[in-house]
Amino acid sequence: MKESKHGKVVSKKTRPKKQSSVGMKQRVSQIGQGFKSMDMFGEGVALNISGETKFQTCFGALLTLLIFGLSLTYAGYKFFSLVYKEDTSIVIFE
């Protein structure tokens, strides 16, 4: 707080600091790159694109996660059906 010429106390209002839009864009870009790095369908290129030897996309990463999730779910289902012996039918061919 400051004192003015007339002896009154004057408070200086401070503005809240705005988040740097550059910092936010950089963070979003880092998250996007991390997500794209999961893309197992990325194609190799003969030339480097932005220093990368594969061109990976968000769609490829999403497809990778979907396939991984479905495979894990199916393996879990088969494991539990084996452990709890849910399918005990015997098939005999003559």
Contacts in CASP RR format, 6 or more apart in sequence:
PFRMAT RR
TARGET T0000
AUTHOR 0000-0000-0000
METHOD contacts of the structure
MODEL  1
MKESKHGKVVSKKTRPKKQSSVGMKQRVSQIGQGFKSMDMFGEGVALNIS
GETKFQTCFGALLTLLIFGLSLTYAGYKFFSLVYKEDTSIVIFE
1 9 0 8 1.000
1 10 0 8 1.000
1 11 0 8 1.000
1 12 0 8 1.000
2 9 0 8 1.000
2 10 0 8 1.000
2 11 0 8 1.000
2 12 0 8 1.000
3 9 0 8 1.000
3 10 0 8 1.000
4 10 0 8 1.000
32 58 0 8 1.000
35 58 0 8 1.000
35 61 0 8 1.000
36 56 0 8 1.000
36 57 0 8 1.000
36 58 0 8 1.000
36 61 0 8 1.000
37 56 0 8 1.000
37 61 0 8 1.000
38 61 0 8 1.000
38 64 0 8 1.000
38 65 0 8 1.000
39 54 0 8 1.000
39 56 0 8 1.000
39 57 0 8 1.000
39 58 0 8 1.000
39 60 0 8 1.000
39 61 0 8 1.000
39 63 0 8 1.000
39 64 0 8 1.000
40 60 0 8 1.000
40 64 0 8 1.000
41 60 0 8 1.000
41 63 0 8 1.000
41 64 0 8 1.000
42 54 0 8 1.000
42 55 0 8 1.000
42 56 0 8 1.000
42 57 0 8 1.000
42 60 0 8 1.000
43 54 0 8 1.000
43 55 0 8 1.000
44 53 0 8 1.000
44 54 0 8 1.000
44 55 0 8 1.000
45 53 0 8 1.000
45 54 0 8 1.000
45 55 0 8 1.000
49 55 0 8 1.000
80 86 0 8 1.000
81 87 0 8 1.000
END
